Amino acid sequence: MKIVVITGCTRGLGRAMIPRFIDAEWQIAGCGRNEAQIAELCRQFPSPHLFQTCDVSYEKDVTSFCTAILDKFGPPDLVLNNAAIINPNAPLWEISAEEFSRIIDINIKGPASMMRHLLPAMLKRGSGVMVNFSSGWGRCTAADVASYCATKYAIEGLSMATAQDTGGKVAVIPMNPGIIDTDMLRSTFGGSAGGFPDADDWAQRAVPFFIQLGSKDNGQQMTVPGG
Ligand SMILES: NC(=O)c1ccc[n+]([C@@H]2O[C@H](COP(=O)([O-])OP(=O)(O)OC[C@H]3O[C@@H](n4cnc5c(N)ncnc54)[C@H](OP(=O)(O)O)[C@@H]3O)[C@@H](O)[C@H]2O)c1
């Protein structure tokens, strides 16, 4: 069976992908910060799946989560670095230094840390795909989201440069998921988020697309079809 790692699987896009991967007969290792949601996922989707509380911005949490993954499954086939936050709508000068540090820690250092822990085992095996969730706001900018844009532009560079390091032995791909009605979108778009597809519709398109990614896609800036 194939193994997918999904960070940030307690809500939104991460949560919506779980049943789609299970339908495709994949085993899942997922994480998020919300303990109650993680306990519910463990109850709903017991072993062989693995769900663990992990804040991707804390090195010791990532160490513990990735050790559990490698011990239980060995190197994963697909890693979806999906967990992220967005700043409240405001110009940069109204975002505190602490809020700015927090978004950098989660959105950039989180995926970097997951890659640092998992890529060596994946490279040793010589296959696998690492998808780092970017955004339309990782490729063009907008007012009121400068700190989020900074992190998603960073994800594009981090992914493309790491792809040059792996040389395609493991594909590393910056992925724009599209625009989807989730908690995150509602925090920036307000009520108009309801005009966009919901996470279940999106997962129906996204999961088959993720499953067919491979070495040929290494370093490509990609967007989920229909996104
Ligand atoms: N929705 C869109 O239209 C859209 C557009 C472009 C890009 N994206 C990107 O797509 C990804 C998913 O977005 P979404 O809309 O599903 O967001 P969401 O609804 O806010 O869900 C975010 C998920 O990430 C988890 N998370 C947040 N901080 C975390 C941390 N420090 N450690 C571990 N997990 C953490 C949250 O769970 P806990 O609270 O339990 O930790 C939650 O499960 C993000 O990378 C986002 O930037 C989304």
The ligand as an SDF file (V2000), in Angstrom:
LIG
                    3D

 48 52  0  0  0  0  0  0  0  0999 V2000
   -8.3890   27.6780    0.7490 N   0  0  0  0  0  0  0  0  0  0  0  0
   -7.8350   28.2970   -0.2840 C   0  0  0  0  0  0  0  0  0  0  0  0
   -8.5080   28.9290   -1.1130 O   0  0  0  0  0  0  0  0  0  0  0  0
   -6.3380   28.2660   -0.4680 C   0  0  0  0  0  0  0  0  0  0  0  0
   -5.8000   29.0090   -1.5370 C   0  0  0  0  0  0  0  0  0  0  0  0
   -4.4390   28.9810   -1.7570 C   0  0  0  0  0  0  0  0  0  0  0  0
   -3.6260   28.2200   -0.9370 C   0  0  0  0  0  0  0  0  0  0  0  0
   -4.1670   27.5240    0.1050 N   0  0  0  0  0  0  0  0  0  0  0  0
   -3.2490   26.7250    0.9170 C   0  0  0  0  0  0  0  0  0  0  0  0
   -3.7960   25.4260    1.0780 O   0  0  0  0  0  0  0  0  0  0  0  0
   -3.4100   24.8930    2.3610 C   0  0  0  0  0  0  0  0  0  0  0  0
   -4.6470   24.4620    3.1470 C   0  0  0  0  0  0  0  0  0  0  0  0
   -5.4590   25.6060    3.3490 O   0  0  0  0  0  0  0  0  0  0  0  0
   -6.9470   25.5180    3.9490 P   0  0  0  0  0  0  0  0  0  0  0  0
   -7.7450   26.4930    3.1930 O   0  0  0  0  0  0  0  0  0  0  0  0
   -7.3740   24.1080    4.0690 O   0  0  0  0  0  0  0  0  0  0  0  0
   -6.6740   26.1240    5.4250 O   0  0  0  0  0  0  0  0  0  0  0  0
   -7.5070   25.9100    6.7840 P   0  0  0  0  0  0  0  0  0  0  0  0
   -8.9110   25.5930    6.4750 O   0  0  0  0  0  0  0  0  0  0  0  0
   -7.1930   27.0910    7.6270 O   0  0  0  0  0  0  0  0  0  0  0  0
   -6.8020   24.5990    7.4190 O   0  0  0  0  0  0  0  0  0  0  0  0
   -5.4690   24.6610    7.7820 C   0  0  0  0  0  0  0  0  0  0  0  0
   -5.0390   23.3430    8.3690 C   0  0  0  0  0  0  0  0  0  0  0  0
   -3.6620   23.4840    8.7820 O   0  0  0  0  0  0  0  0  0  0  0  0
   -3.5420   23.1060   10.1580 C   0  0  0  0  0  0  0  0  0  0  0  0
   -2.4720   23.8870   10.7760 N   0  0  0  0  0  0  0  0  0  0  0  0
   -2.3590   25.2370   10.8850 C   0  0  0  0  0  0  0  0  0  0  0  0
   -1.2480   25.5630   11.5410 N   0  0  0  0  0  0  0  0  0  0  0  0
   -0.6260   24.3880   11.8570 C   0  0  0  0  0  0  0  0  0  0  0  0
    0.5680   24.0610   12.5270 C   0  0  0  0  0  0  0  0  0  0  0  0
    1.3580   25.0200   13.0760 N   0  0  0  0  0  0  0  0  0  0  0  0
    0.9240   22.7670   12.6450 N   0  0  0  0  0  0  0  0  0  0  0  0
    0.1360   21.7860   12.1310 C   0  0  0  0  0  0  0  0  0  0  0  0
   -1.0240   22.0360   11.4920 N   0  0  0  0  0  0  0  0  0  0  0  0
   -1.3990   23.3300   11.3560 C   0  0  0  0  0  0  0  0  0  0  0  0
   -4.9310   23.3590   10.7530 C   0  0  0  0  0  0  0  0  0  0  0  0
   -5.2020   22.4980   11.8350 O   0  0  0  0  0  0  0  0  0  0  0  0
   -4.9970   22.8260   13.4070 P   0  0  0  0  0  0  0  0  0  0  0  0
   -5.6850   24.1160   13.6650 O   0  0  0  0  0  0  0  0  0  0  0  0
   -5.5660   21.6070   14.0620 O   0  0  0  0  0  0  0  0  0  0  0  0
   -3.5160   22.8920   13.5930 O   0  0  0  0  0  0  0  0  0  0  0  0
   -5.8350   22.9420    9.5950 C   0  0  0  0  0  0  0  0  0  0  0  0
   -6.0050   21.5370    9.6020 O   0  0  0  0  0  0  0  0  0  0  0  0
   -2.5860   25.9830    3.0260 C   0  0  0  0  0  0  0  0  0  0  0  0
   -1.2180   25.7760    2.7650 O   0  0  0  0  0  0  0  0  0  0  0  0
   -3.0350   27.2480    2.3170 C   0  0  0  0  0  0  0  0  0  0  0  0
   -2.0880   28.2830    2.3750 O   0  0  0  0  0  0  0  0  0  0  0  0
   -5.4970   27.5250    0.3610 C   0  0  0  0  0  0  0  0  0  0  0  0
  1  2  1  0
  2  3  2  0
  2  4  1  0
  4  5  1  0
  4 48  2  0
  5  6  2  0
  6  7  1  0
  7  8  2  0
  8  9  1  0
  8 48  1  0
  9 10  1  0
  9 46  1  0
 10 11  1  0
 11 12  1  0
 11 44  1  0
 12 13  1  0
 13 14  1  0
 14 15  2  0
 14 16  1  0
 14 17  1  0
 17 18  1  0
 18 19  2  0
 18 20  1  0
 18 21  1  0
 21 22  1  0
 22 23  1  0
 23 24  1  0
 23 42  1  0
 24 25  1  0
 25 26  1  0
 25 36  1  0
 26 27  1  0
 26 35  1  0
 27 28  2  0
 28 29  1  0
 29 30  1  0
 29 35  2  0
 30 31  1  0
 30 32  2  0
 32 33  1  0
 33 34  2  0
 34 35  1  0
 36 37  1  0
 36 42  1  0
 37 38  1  0
 38 39  2  0
 38 40  1  0
 38 41  1  0
 42 43  1  0
 44 45  1  0
 44 46  1  0
 46 47  1  0
M  CHG  2   8   1  16  -1
M  END
$$$$
